[in-house]
Amino acid sequence: MEELSYYEILEVSTDASKSEIKKAYRKMARRYHPDANPDDPDAEHKFKFCNEAYQVLGDDSQRSVYDRYGKDALQGMGSRSRSSGFGGFEDLSEIFEEMFTGSRRSGRSSADSDKYPLDLGIEMNLSFKEAVFGCDKELEYSYKESCGSCSGSGAKDGKLSNCRRCSGKGQVYVKQGFMTFSQTCPDCAGAGSMPSDPCSKCSGHGYKERESSITIKVPAGVDSQNRLRVSGKGNISRRGSRGDLYVTFDVLTDETFIRNGNDIYVRVPIFFTQAILGESISIPSLTGELELHLDQGTKDTQQYRFADEGVEDIHGHGRGSLIAQIELIYPKKLSAQQREMLEQLQESFGVESKPHESIFESAFLKVKEWFN
């Protein structure tokens, strides 16, 4: 499995959507989870590779770097971008919870006994520029407020009766293969009780939707899956307390720059003669232009690093680097004159222009001896 690409590990195509990747990961995680394969010593090893593949392909920024530059370019990215204090591994933990308990965390406070979590999570799209440099962005959203007519119970006159499905326990049990799991009752959402008659004001929901808007100050350096907490702007409980608003950012890709944590990659196409001669060229950066002095004989995929020209660290720990990766361009066809000139140039280097001859000379002699 080590030799497979991340796409092959999850058995998806390279153009698979995020939902397809997530679905495939759940399938593979169930297949190789050590608890479900106690007699298979290789299951845990394969399970770890599935996790590694999903952490990369499930993150737009890491997937973009992986698609263009390969696995080696991701070194150090995971520790910076996925454990930055904003997002962490919440997506993976949600999947595991769905797999092995049958439902996500309800987020309900037992003290308030509300029908909805007080904390509210929403997504905000950011352009590459907005994420890198920060901005003030207005956000329109809806939140829940407990219904005053039924005091948030969802029942007419507040009258409740035990849930028939779970008999008031709030939990039901399901069997998956040889294992049995408990999960929150889908009928009463874990409350154990249900309205005898629904409240006419809220249609039995127990809450009303309210519209609001707020200006979010987006700090410079945020990345996809980073999360910002806005205190006291979430849902309102039946007792009047209010939760927090959590804004998860989704940063759009840029045509020129690829982000890897706080580092920025830029692809630099150069003609083969520029690489041979070691020319100096101008390349774009986040702040304008930079002068790139090519080494004489620059190689394909060779990288040049410009320190402190990347993204400002969101925690104030300096800036990343801008990394220019070379892509050598060769002519697709030659005119008769160009071919003649290149042949003359090659002859001018003498033996140096044909290194294979000296390298393979002994190999040719050895192969001939095999058949003598």
Secondary structure, 3 states (H helix, E strand, C coil): CCCCCHHHHHCCCCCCCHHHHHHHHHHHHHHHCHHHCCCCCCHHHHHHHHHHHHHHHCCHHHHHHHHHHCHHHHCCHHHHHCCCCCCCCHHHHHHHHHHHHCCCCCCCCCCCCCCCCCCEEEEEEECHHHHHHCEEEEEEEEEEEECCCCCCCCEHHHCEEECCCCCCCCEEEEEECCEEEEEECCCCCCCCEEECCECCCCCCCCEEEEEEEEEEEECCCCCCCCEEEECCCCCECCCCCECCEEEEEEECCCCCEEEECCEEEEEEEEEHHHHHHCCEEEEEECCEEEEEECCCCCCCCCEEEECCCCCECCCCCCECCEEEEEEEECCCCCCHHHHHHHHHHHHHCHHHHCHHHHHHHHHHHHHHHHCC
